[in-house]
Amino acid sequence: MTTTTINVSGMTCGHCEAAVKEELGALPEVTEVSVELNPGATSPVTITSTSELDDAAVRAAVDEAGYEVK
Amino acid sequence: MTTTTINVSGMTCGHCEAAVKEELGALPEVTEVSVELNPGATSPVTITSTSELDDAAVRAAVDEAGYEVK
């Protein structure tokens, strides 16, 4: 298992958290996503995956949810 | 047409706005819901309806969405 932590900006509530979890969770290697919500700042998002994640794919998934990797 | 304005607390983002709009819009008399989002404060929500709205039903719908009428 690989663990990747990214910082995501713009998340303010549980709906935001759910949207990010859903998009990242749709990546085939991803087995778990946990979010430490920090409204008004960047939120650390920890992603557990079966193999090393492609940085561009992670950024694209977060962007798809409507947020940005900082 | 009747217009009712309520103040809703706890809404922080467009997802919150969508959740409140969805629940209020499900009330049979409601034809339009507009939200002036104020993250960190109460947000005025203006509801247009074909007849006078039941206060308890409005509160229940907002509560169902996960927020509170102030």
Backbone of each chain as nested JSON, in Angstrom:
{
  "chains": [
    {"id": "A", "residues": [
      {"number": 1, "name": "MET", "atoms": {"N": [0.838, -1.201, 0.0], "CA": [0.0, 0.0, 0.0], "C": [0.876, 1.255, 0.0]}},
      {"number": 2, "name": "THR", "atoms": {"N": [0.443, 2.257, -0.722], "CA": [1.13, 3.54, -0.792], "C": [0.229, 4.599, -0.188]}},
      {"number": 3, "name": "THR", "atoms": {"N": [0.817, 5.517, 0.559], "CA": [0.026, 6.617, 1.113], "C": [0.545, 7.931, 0.551]}},
      {"number": 4, "name": "THR", "atoms": {"N": [-0.362, 8.734, 0.029], "CA": [-0.023, 10.025, -0.553], "C": [-0.824, 11.094, 0.168]}},
      {"number": 5, "name": "THR", "atoms": {"N": [-0.169, 12.165, 0.59], "CA": [-0.929, 13.263, 1.189], "C": [-0.809, 14.496, 0.316]}},
      {"number": 6, "name": "ILE", "atoms": {"N": [-1.945, 15.077, 0.001], "CA": [-1.974, 16.306, -0.799], "C": [-2.697, 17.381, 0.012]}},
      {"number": 7, "name": "ASN", "atoms": {"N": [-2.499, 18.644, -0.35], "CA": [-3.238, 19.738, 0.283], "C": [-4.193, 20.325, -0.733]}},
      {"number": 8, "name": "VAL", "atoms": {"N": [-5.467, 20.354, -0.345], "CA": [-6.503, 20.799, -1.278], "C": [-7.13, 22.087, -0.75]}},
      {"number": 9, "name": "SER", "atoms": {"N": [-7.234, 23.075, -1.622], "CA": [-7.831, 24.357, -1.208], "C": [-9.282, 24.461, -1.654]}},
      {"number": 10, "name": "GLY", "atoms": {"N": [-10.031, 25.278, -0.942], "CA": [-11.401, 25.597, -1.344], "C": [-12.477, 24.73, -0.729]}},
      {"number": 11, "name": "MET", "atoms": {"N": [-12.095, 23.708, 0.061], "CA": [-13.102, 22.838, 0.666], "C": [-13.629, 23.494, 1.946]}},
      {"number": 12, "name": "THR", "atoms": {"N": [-14.941, 23.613, 2.043], "CA": [-15.505, 24.321, 3.199], "C": [-16.438, 23.468, 4.045]}},
      {"number": 13, "name": "CYS", "atoms": {"N": [-16.918, 22.37, 3.513], "CA": [-17.946, 21.632, 4.272], "C": [-17.925, 20.149, 3.927]}},
      {"number": 14, "name": "GLY", "atoms": {"N": [-18.783, 19.415, 4.557], "CA": [-18.854, 17.972, 4.338], "C": [-19.211, 17.587, 2.915]}},
      {"number": 15, "name": "HIS", "atoms": {"N": [-19.966, 18.468, 2.224], "CA": [-20.289, 18.189, 0.818], "C": [-19.038, 18.263, -0.031]}},
      {"number": 16, "name": "CYS", "atoms": {"N": [-18.194, 19.241, 0.278], "CA": [-16.933, 19.404, -0.457], "C": [-16.062, 18.163, -0.244]}},
      {"number": 17, "name": "GLU", "atoms": {"N": [-16.006, 17.754, 1.012], "CA": [-15.237, 16.566, 1.388], "C": [-15.729, 15.341, 0.603]}},
      {"number": 18, "name": "ALA", "atoms": {"N": [-17.05, 15.194, 0.552], "CA": [-17.634, 14.041, -0.146], "C": [-17.312, 14.088, -1.635]}},
      {"number": 19, "name": "ALA", "atoms": {"N": [-17.328, 15.291, -2.217], "CA": [-17.058, 15.418, -3.655], "C": [-15.62, 15.021, -3.968]}},
      {"number": 20, "name": "VAL", "atoms": {"N": [-14.681, 15.453, -3.138], "CA": [-13.269, 15.115, -3.345], "C": [-13.033, 13.616, -3.138]}},
      {"number": 21, "name": "LYS", "atoms": {"N": [-13.65, 13.079, -2.074], "CA": [-13.511, 11.638, -1.817], "C": [-14.039, 10.812, -2.993]}},
      {"number": 22, "name": "GLU", "atoms": {"N": [-15.157, 11.248, -3.556], "CA": [-15.774, 10.496, -4.648], "C": [-14.869, 10.481, -5.882]}},
      {"number": 23, "name": "GLU", "atoms": {"N": [-14.326, 11.661, -6.235], "CA": [-13.493, 11.725, -7.447], "C": [-12.18, 10.969, -7.25]}},
      {"number": 24, "name": "LEU", "atoms": {"N": [-11.532, 11.155, -6.107], "CA": [-10.266, 10.444, -5.867], "C": [-10.523, 8.943, -5.736]}},
      {"number": 25, "name": "GLY", "atoms": {"N": [-11.619, 8.589, -5.092], "CA": [-11.962, 7.174, -4.895], "C": [-12.248, 6.449, -6.2]}},
      {"number": 26, "name": "ALA", "atoms": {"N": [-12.539, 7.224, -7.259], "CA": [-12.821, 6.614, -8.56], "C": [-11.547, 6.224, -9.307]}},
      {"number": 27, "name": "LEU", "atoms": {"N": [-10.385, 6.7, -8.82], "CA": [-9.121, 6.277, -9.451], "C": [-8.909, 4.793, -9.138]}},
      {"number": 28, "name": "PRO", "atoms": {"N": [-8.536, 3.996, -10.145], "CA": [-8.513, 2.537, -9.95], "C": [-7.592, 2.041, -8.829]}},
      {"number": 29, "name": "GLU", "atoms": {"N": [-6.477, 2.76, -8.569], "CA": [-5.53, 2.303, -7.541], "C": [-5.94, 2.684, -6.129]}},
      {"number": 30, "name": "VAL", "atoms": {"N": [-6.919, 3.564, -6.012], "CA": [-7.224, 4.137, -4.702], "C": [-8.144, 3.237, -3.884]}},
      {"number": 31, "name": "THR", "atoms": {"N": [-7.714, 2.975, -2.65], "CA": [-8.522, 2.129, -1.77], "C": [-9.169, 2.916, -0.633]}},
      {"number": 32, "name": "GLU", "atoms": {"N": [-8.581, 4.071, -0.278], "CA": [-9.144, 4.848, 0.821], "C": [-8.741, 6.313, 0.687]}},
      {"number": 33, "name": "VAL", "atoms": {"N": [-9.649, 7.187, 1.052], "CA": [-9.366, 8.625, 1.027], "C": [-9.83, 9.199, 2.352]}},
      {"number": 34, "name": "SER", "atoms": {"N": [-8.948, 9.901, 3.044], "CA": [-9.403, 10.557, 4.267], "C": [-9.067, 12.041, 4.211]}},
      {"number": 35, "name": "VAL", "atoms": {"N": [-9.987, 12.856, 4.705], "CA": [-9.879, 14.312, 4.607], "C": [-9.897, 14.909, 6.008]}},
      {"number": 36, "name": "GLU", "atoms": {"N": [-8.964, 15.828, 6.246], "CA": [-8.98, 16.582, 7.505], "C": [-9.437, 17.992, 7.135]}},
      {"number": 37, "name": "LEU", "atoms": {"N": [-10.735, 18.196, 7.229], "CA": [-11.328, 19.437, 6.71], "C": [-10.895, 20.671, 7.497]}},
      {"number": 38, "name": "ASN", "atoms": {"N": [-10.376, 21.657, 6.756], "CA": [-9.924, 22.942, 7.311], "C": [-10.608, 24.067, 6.547]}},
      {"number": 39, "name": "PRO", "atoms": {"N": [-11.845, 24.394, 6.89], "CA": [-12.519, 25.435, 6.106], "C": [-11.722, 26.736, 6.156]}},
      {"number": 40, "name": "GLY", "atoms": {"N": [-11.578, 27.406, 5.034], "CA": [-10.861, 28.675, 4.981], "C": [-9.366, 28.513, 4.78]}},
      {"number": 41, "name": "ALA", "atoms": {"N": [-8.891, 27.281, 4.752], "CA": [-7.46, 27.03, 4.528], "C": [-7.346, 25.791, 3.637]}},
      {"number": 42, "name": "THR", "atoms": {"N": [-6.123, 25.259, 3.473], "CA": [-6.019, 24.019, 2.711], "C": [-6.293, 22.839, 3.634]}},
      {"number": 43, "name": "SER", "atoms": {"N": [-6.906, 21.817, 3.091], "CA": [-7.241, 20.611, 3.849], "C": [-6.333, 19.471, 3.414]}},
      {"number": 44, "name": "PRO", "atoms": {"N": [-5.619, 18.836, 4.367], "CA": [-4.822, 17.674, 4.003], "C": [-5.741, 16.5, 3.618]}},
      {"number": 45, "name": "VAL", "atoms": {"N": [-5.425, 15.891, 2.497], "CA": [-6.183, 14.731, 2.026], "C": [-5.2, 13.568, 1.905]}},
      {"number": 46, "name": "THR", "atoms": {"N": [-5.473, 12.495, 2.615], "CA": [-4.585, 11.338, 2.592], "C": [-5.226, 10.238, 1.757]}},
      {"number": 47, "name": "ILE", "atoms": {"N": [-4.462, 9.782, 0.771], "CA": [-4.967, 8.808, -0.191], "C": [-4.169, 7.516, -0.043]}},
      {"number": 48, "name": "THR", "atoms": {"N": [-4.864, 6.428, 0.177], "CA": [-4.212, 5.115, 0.235], "C": [-4.461, 4.42, -1.094]}},
      {"number": 49, "name": "SER", "atoms": {"N": [-3.388, 3.855, -1.667], "CA": [-3.538, 3.218, -2.98], "C": [-2.685, 1.961, -3.065]}},
      {"number": 50, "name": "THR", "atoms": {"N": [-3.024, 1.13, -4.013], "CA": [-2.316, -0.144, -4.182], "C": [-0.965, 0.055, -4.86]}},
      {"number": 51, "name": "SER", "atoms": {"N": [-0.798, 1.186, -5.552], "CA": [0.494, 1.494, -6.175], "C": [0.686, 3.001, -6.185]}},
      {"number": 52, "name": "GLU", "atoms": {"N": [1.875, 3.422, -6.568], "CA": [2.199, 4.86, -6.643], "C": [1.18, 5.571, -7.528]}},
      {"number": 53, "name": "LEU", "atoms": {"N": [0.686, 6.713, -7.068], "CA": [-0.31, 7.447, -7.851], "C": [0.341, 8.396, -8.849]}},
      {"number": 54, "name": "ASP", "atoms": {"N": [-0.311, 8.546, -9.975], "CA": [0.134, 9.516, -10.966], "C": [-0.308, 10.906, -10.509]}},
      {"number": 55, "name": "ASP", "atoms": {"N": [0.657, 11.792, -10.345], "CA": [0.378, 13.129, -9.83], "C": [-0.672, 13.864, -10.678]}},
      {"number": 56, "name": "ALA", "atoms": {"N": [-0.555, 13.746, -11.995], "CA": [-1.487, 14.451, -12.884], "C": [-2.905, 13.906, -12.723]}},
      {"number": 57, "name": "ALA", "atoms": {"N": [-3.022, 12.595, -12.51], "CA": [-4.35, 11.987, -12.339], "C": [-4.988, 12.453, -11.034]}},
      {"number": 58, "name": "VAL", "atoms": {"N": [-4.163, 12.579, -10.001], "CA": [-4.667, 13.058, -8.708], "C": [-5.149, 14.497, -8.842]}},
      {"number": 59, "name": "ARG", "atoms": {"N": [-4.322, 15.331, -9.485], "CA": [-4.705, 16.737, -9.686], "C": [-5.978, 16.844, -10.521]}},
      {"number": 60, "name": "ALA", "atoms": {"N": [-6.077, 16.014, -11.543], "CA": [-7.255, 16.06, -12.417], "C": [-8.518, 15.661, -11.65]}},
      {"number": 61, "name": "ALA", "atoms": {"N": [-8.39, 14.674, -10.759], "CA": [-9.557, 14.221, -9.986], "C": [-10.026, 15.316, -9.032]}},
      {"number": 62, "name": "VAL", "atoms": {"N": [-9.071, 15.977, -8.384], "CA": [-9.424, 17.055, -7.45], "C": [-10.055, 18.216, -8.22]}},
      {"number": 63, "name": "ASP", "atoms": {"N": [-9.479, 18.512, -9.377], "CA": [-10.014, 19.574, -10.228], "C": [-11.441, 19.234, -10.67]}},
      {"number": 64, "name": "GLU", "atoms": {"N": [-11.644, 18.0, -11.022], "CA": [-12.972, 17.521, -11.44], "C": [-14.006, 17.741, -10.332]}},
      {"number": 65, "name": "ALA", "atoms": {"N": [-13.581, 17.556, -9.095], "CA": [-14.482, 17.773, -7.951], "C": [-14.749, 19.259, -7.727]}},
      {"number": 66, "name": "GLY", "atoms": {"N": [-13.923, 20.114, -8.321], "CA": [-14.131, 21.552, -8.201], "C": [-13.161, 22.24, -7.242]}},
      {"number": 67, "name": "TYR", "atoms": {"N": [-12.051, 21.565, -6.932], "CA": [-11.071, 22.114, -5.986], "C": [-9.682, 22.071, -6.612]}},
      {"number": 68, "name": "GLU", "atoms": {"N": [-8.691, 22.474, -5.849], "CA": [-7.348, 22.59, -6.398], "C": [-6.315, 22.009, -5.453]}},
      {"number": 69, "name": "VAL", "atoms": {"N": [-5.361, 21.254, -6.0], "CA": [-4.228, 20.77, -5.203], "C": [-3.225, 21.909, -5.117]}},
      {"number": 70, "name": "LYS", "atoms": {"N": [-2.821, 22.231, -3.884], "CA": [-1.873, 23.332, -3.675], "C": [-0.456, 22.795, -3.586]}}
    ]},
    {"id": "B", "residues": [
      {"number": 1, "name": "MET", "atoms": {"N": [-48.607, 34.876, -6.399], "CA": [-47.31, 34.4, -5.914], "C": [-46.993, 35.033, -4.556]}},
      {"number": 2, "name": "THR", "atoms": {"N": [-46.402, 34.226, -3.688], "CA": [-45.998, 34.692, -2.366], "C": [-44.476, 34.589, -2.284]}},
      {"number": 3, "name": "THR", "atoms": {"N": [-43.862, 35.584, -1.673], "CA": [-42.412, 35.527, -1.487], "C": [-42.111, 35.5, 0.011]}},
      {"number": 4, "name": "THR", "atoms": {"N": [-41.299, 34.535, 0.411], "CA": [-40.923, 34.381, 1.822], "C": [-39.408, 34.437, 1.902]}},
      {"number": 5, "name": "THR", "atoms": {"N": [-38.878, 35.219, 2.818], "CA": [-37.425, 35.226, 2.997], "C": [-37.083, 34.692, 4.382]}},
      {"number": 6, "name": "ILE", "atoms": {"N": [-36.19, 33.741, 4.427], "CA": [-35.728, 33.169, 5.697], "C": [-34.209, 33.344, 5.771]}},
      {"number": 7, "name": "ASN", "atoms": {"N": [-33.669, 33.24, 6.977], "CA": [-32.213, 33.283, 7.152], "C": [-31.74, 31.913, 7.598]}},
      {"number": 8, "name": "VAL", "atoms": {"N": [-30.809, 31.368, 6.848], "CA": [-30.346, 30.005, 7.112], "C": [-28.883, 30.037, 7.526]}},
      {"number": 9, "name": "SER", "atoms": {"N": [-28.578, 29.354, 8.62], "CA": [-27.191, 29.324, 9.088], "C": [-26.486, 28.04, 8.674]}},
      {"number": 10, "name": "GLY", "atoms": {"N": [-25.186, 28.097, 8.61], "CA": [-24.373, 26.899, 8.382], "C": [-24.027, 26.617, 6.938]}},
      {"number": 11, "name": "MET", "atoms": {"N": [-24.544, 27.432, 6.012], "CA": [-24.252, 27.192, 4.593], "C": [-22.906, 27.825, 4.236]}},
      {"number": 12, "name": "THR", "atoms": {"N": [-22.023, 27.039, 3.649], "CA": [-20.686, 27.556, 3.37], "C": [-20.323, 27.563, 1.891]}},
      {"number": 13, "name": "CYS", "atoms": {"N": [-21.014, 26.798, 1.077], "CA": [-20.559, 26.671, -0.316], "C": [-21.718, 26.349, -1.241]}},
      {"number": 14, "name": "GLY", "atoms": {"N": [-21.4, 26.241, -2.508], "CA": [-22.431, 25.954, -3.506], "C": [-23.138, 24.628, -3.3]}},
      {"number": 15, "name": "HIS", "atoms": {"N": [-22.436, 23.647, -2.678], "CA": [-23.094, 22.372, -2.382], "C": [-24.181, 22.562, -1.338]}},
      {"number": 16, "name": "CYS", "atoms": {"N": [-23.888, 23.394, -0.339], "CA": [-24.857, 23.688, 0.715], "C": [-26.077, 24.364, 0.092]}},
      {"number": 17, "name": "GLU", "atoms": {"N": [-25.785, 25.327, -0.772], "CA": [-26.838, 26.07, -1.464], "C": [-27.722, 25.093, -2.256]}},
      {"number": 18, "name": "ALA", "atoms": {"N": [-27.091, 24.187, -2.971], "CA": [-27.844, 23.225, -3.778], "C": [-28.709, 22.32, -2.905]}},
      {"number": 19, "name": "ALA", "atoms": {"N": [-28.186, 21.922, -1.751], "CA": [-28.934, 21.034, -0.848], "C": [-30.182, 21.727, -0.32]}},
      {"number": 20, "name": "VAL", "atoms": {"N": [-30.044, 22.994, 0.06], "CA": [-31.182, 23.756, 0.583], "C": [-32.208, 24.006, -0.523]}},
      {"number": 21, "name": "LYS", "atoms": {"N": [-31.719, 24.364, -1.704], "CA": [-32.619, 24.587, -2.842], "C": [-33.413, 23.329, -3.171]}},
      {"number": 22, "name": "GLU", "atoms": {"N": [-32.744, 22.196, -3.115], "CA": [-33.396, 20.935, -3.467], "C": [-34.52, 20.612, -2.487]}},
      {"number": 23, "name": "GLU", "atoms": {"N": [-34.225, 20.738, -1.193], "CA": [-35.241, 20.388, -0.184], "C": [-36.413, 21.365, -0.21]}},
      {"number": 24, "name": "LEU", "atoms": {"N": [-36.114, 22.663, -0.295], "CA": [-37.209, 23.648, -0.326], "C": [-37.999, 23.518, -1.634]}},
      {"number": 25, "name": "GLY", "atoms": {"N": [-37.283, 23.266, -2.714], "CA": [-37.94, 23.13, -4.017], "C": [-38.868, 21.931, -4.088]}},
      {"number": 26, "name": "ALA", "atoms": {"N": [-38.683, 20.974, -3.178], "CA": [-39.534, 19.777, -3.159], "C": [-40.886, 20.048, -2.499]}},
      {"number": 27, "name": "LEU", "atoms": {"N": [-41.021, 21.196, -1.812], "CA": [-42.328, 21.542, -1.23], "C": [-43.29, 21.846, -2.385]}},
      {"number": 28, "name": "PRO", "atoms": {"N": [-44.5, 21.312, -2.35], "CA": [-45.392, 21.413, -3.511], "C": [-45.722, 22.845, -3.954]}},
      {"number": 29, "name": "GLU", "atoms": {"N": [-45.775, 23.791, -3.001], "CA": [-46.158, 25.177, -3.368], "C": [-44.996, 25.972, -3.934]}},
      {"number": 30, "name": "VAL", "atoms": {"N": [-43.776, 25.459, -3.794], "CA": [-42.593, 26.273, -4.111], "C": [-42.287, 26.25, -5.606]}},
      {"number": 31, "name": "THR", "atoms": {"N": [-42.119, 27.442, -6.175], "CA": [-41.797, 27.539, -7.606], "C": [-40.359, 28.007, -7.848]}},
      {"number": 32, "name": "GLU", "atoms": {"N": [-39.775, 28.708, -6.856], "CA": [-38.4, 29.191, -7.048], "C": [-37.733, 29.409, -5.7]}},
      {"number": 33, "name": "VAL", "atoms": {"N": [-36.44, 29.124, -5.649], "CA": [-35.677, 29.35, -4.423], "C": [-34.394, 30.071, -4.826]}},
      {"number": 34, "name": "SER", "atoms": {"N": [-34.11, 31.195, -4.195], "CA": [-32.828, 31.851, -4.487], "C": [-32.078, 32.083, -3.184]}},
      {"number": 35, "name": "VAL", "atoms": {"N": [-30.778, 31.879, -3.241], "CA": [-29.923, 31.931, -2.052], "C": [-28.855, 33.001, -2.256]}},
      {"number": 36, "name": "GLU", "atoms": {"N": [-28.676, 33.835, -1.247], "CA": [-27.575, 34.801, -1.271], "C": [-26.552, 34.273, -0.27]}},
      {"number": 37, "name": "LEU", "atoms": {"N": [-25.605, 33.495, -0.776], "CA": [-24.679, 32.769, 0.101], "C": [-23.741, 33.702, 0.869]}},
      {"number": 38, "name": "ASN", "atoms": {"N": [-23.738, 33.532, 2.181], "CA": [-22.89, 34.282, 3.104], "C": [-22.1, 33.306, 3.974]}},
      {"number": 39, "name": "PRO", "atoms": {"N": [-21.006, 32.745, 3.47], "CA": [-20.296, 31.76, 4.292], "C": [-19.866, 32.387, 5.623]}},
      {"number": 40, "name": "GLY", "atoms": {"N": [-20.038, 31.659, 6.695], "CA": [-19.643, 32.156, 8.013], "C": [-20.704, 32.988, 8.696]}},
      {"number": 41, "name": "ALA", "atoms": {"N": [-21.822, 33.223, 8.024], "CA": [-22.915, 33.992, 8.623], "C": [-24.23, 33.346, 8.168]}},
      {"number": 42, "name": "THR", "atoms": {"N": [-25.351, 33.993, 8.435], "CA": [-26.608, 33.437, 7.913], "C": [-26.791, 33.913, 6.467]}},
      {"number": 43, "name": "SER", "atoms": {"N": [-27.391, 33.053, 5.667], "CA": [-27.634, 33.364, 4.258], "C": [-29.12, 33.597, 4.042]}},
      {"number": 44, "name": "PRO", "atoms": {"N": [-29.503, 34.749, 3.473], "CA": [-30.903, 34.952, 3.152], "C": [-31.339, 34.011, 2.007]}},
      {"number": 45, "name": "VAL", "atoms": {"N": [-32.454, 33.349, 2.216], "CA": [-33.007, 32.453, 1.203], "C": [-34.405, 32.963, 0.869]}},
      {"number": 46, "name": "THR", "atoms": {"N": [-34.621, 33.273, -0.393], "CA": [-35.918, 33.797, -0.82], "C": [-36.676, 32.703, -1.572]}},
      {"number": 47, "name": "ILE", "atoms": {"N": [-37.871, 32.445, -1.084], "CA": [-38.68, 31.346, -1.623], "C": [-39.932, 31.933, -2.276]}},
      {"number": 48, "name": "THR", "atoms": {"N": [-40.147, 31.596, -3.523], "CA": [-41.369, 32.013, -4.217], "C": [-42.314, 30.812, -4.243]}},
      {"number": 49, "name": "SER", "atoms": {"N": [-43.587, 31.066, -3.9], "CA": [-44.541, 29.955, -3.84], "C": [-45.91, 30.4, -4.336]}},
      {"number": 50, "name": "THR", "atoms": {"N": [-46.71, 29.422, -4.691], "CA": [-48.044, 29.716, -5.222], "C": [-49.012, 30.097, -4.106]}},
      {"number": 51, "name": "SER", "atoms": {"N": [-48.697, 29.743, -2.867], "CA": [-49.537, 30.133, -1.724], "C": [-48.645, 30.318, -0.501]}},
      {"number": 52, "name": "GLU", "atoms": {"N": [-49.22, 30.823, 0.551], "CA": [-48.509, 31.059, 1.819], "C": [-47.858, 29.742, 2.283]}},
      {"number": 53, "name": "LEU", "atoms": {"N": [-46.598, 29.817, 2.68], "CA": [-45.903, 28.603, 3.111], "C": [-46.126, 28.32, 4.599]}},
      {"number": 54, "name": "ASP", "atoms": {"N": [-46.182, 27.057, 4.924], "CA": [-46.264, 26.645, 6.329], "C": [-44.864, 26.752, 6.936]}},
      {"number": 55, "name": "ASP", "atoms": {"N": [-44.755, 27.547, 7.983], "CA": [-43.477, 27.805, 8.615], "C": [-42.777, 26.508, 9.054]}},
      {"number": 56, "name": "ALA", "atoms": {"N": [-43.548, 25.596, 9.639], "CA": [-42.966, 24.339, 10.124], "C": [-42.424, 23.496, 8.962]}},
      {"number": 57, "name": "ALA", "atoms": {"N": [-43.127, 23.525, 7.829], "CA": [-42.674, 22.751, 6.666], "C": [-41.383, 23.329, 6.103]}},
      {"number": 58, "name": "VAL", "atoms": {"N": [-41.289, 24.661, 6.117], "CA": [-40.063, 25.307, 5.637], "C": [-38.894, 24.952, 6.555]}},
      {"number": 59, "name": "ARG", "atoms": {"N": [-39.133, 25.052, 7.854], "CA": [-38.073, 24.706, 8.811], "C": [-37.659, 23.245, 8.676]}},
      {"number": 60, "name": "ALA", "atoms": {"N": [-38.636, 22.376, 8.483], "CA": [-38.341, 20.941, 8.349], "C": [-37.508, 20.675, 7.096]}},
      {"number": 61, "name": "ALA", "atoms": {"N": [-37.816, 21.383, 6.005], "CA": [-37.073, 21.174, 4.753], "C": [-35.621, 21.629, 4.909]}},
      {"number": 62, "name": "VAL", "atoms": {"N": [-35.423, 22.776, 5.554], "CA": [-34.063, 23.282, 5.762], "C": [-33.293, 22.338, 6.683]}},
      {"number": 63, "name": "ASP", "atoms": {"N": [-33.971, 21.866, 7.716], "CA": [-33.368, 20.923, 8.646], "C": [-32.974, 19.632, 7.916]}},
      {"number": 64, "name": "GLU", "atoms": {"N": [-33.839, 19.175, 7.048], "CA": [-33.586, 17.965, 6.249], "C": [-32.309, 18.126, 5.41]}},
      {"number": 65, "name": "ALA", "atoms": {"N": [-32.099, 19.328, 4.91], "CA": [-30.892, 19.607, 4.112], "C": [-29.649, 19.655, 4.997]}},
      {"number": 66, "name": "GLY", "atoms": {"N": [-29.843, 19.783, 6.313], "CA": [-28.694, 19.793, 7.225], "C": [-28.361, 21.169, 7.766]}},
      {"number": 67, "name": "TYR", "atoms": {"N": [-29.3, 22.125, 7.639], "CA": [-29.041, 23.504, 8.084], "C": [-30.177, 23.955, 9.0]}},
      {"number": 68, "name": "GLU", "atoms": {"N": [-30.119, 25.211, 9.426], "CA": [-31.083, 25.687, 10.403], "C": [-31.62, 27.063, 10.028]}},
      {"number": 69, "name": "VAL", "atoms": {"N": [-32.94, 27.219, 10.161], "CA": [-33.536, 28.548, 9.986], "C": [-33.311, 29.325, 11.279]}},
      {"number": 70, "name": "LYS", "atoms": {"N": [-32.757, 30.529, 11.131], "CA": [-32.476, 31.352, 12.328], "C": [-33.623, 32.31, 12.577]}}
    ]}
  ]
}
